[in-house]
Amino acid sequence: MKMPALAAAGFMLALCSTPAAQAQVTLDVSKITCDQFLLFKVADPLHIAIWIHGYYSGKRDNTVVDVQKLKDNADKLRDWCRSNINMTVMKGVETLFVPAR
């Protein structure tokens, strides 16, 4: 095989072995159920907890992240979800962390 043909064959092999790009996925966090949260059905639960933390921190103009508190709150949310499997994660957040008005 000549060098250009060998290079072309190598390029084709590389293209065929490259995994297909994944489609972009968007989530409505308000609709994520505890079942989906606990069983990694939509995303890693830690990623969801981080997003929720950022969402509520932004609403309070709070730019500080207490990493240990974030982890503790994610654990509390996980425990709440285990007892409320059919509820939404956001209901758990509101129940556990959002003060009543």
Secondary structure, 3 states (H helix, E strand, C coil): CCHHHHHHHHHHHHHHHCCCCCCCCCCCHHHCEHHHHHCCCCCCHHHHHHHHHHHHHHHCCCCCCCHHHHHHHHHHHHHHHHHCCCCEHHHHHHHHCCCCC
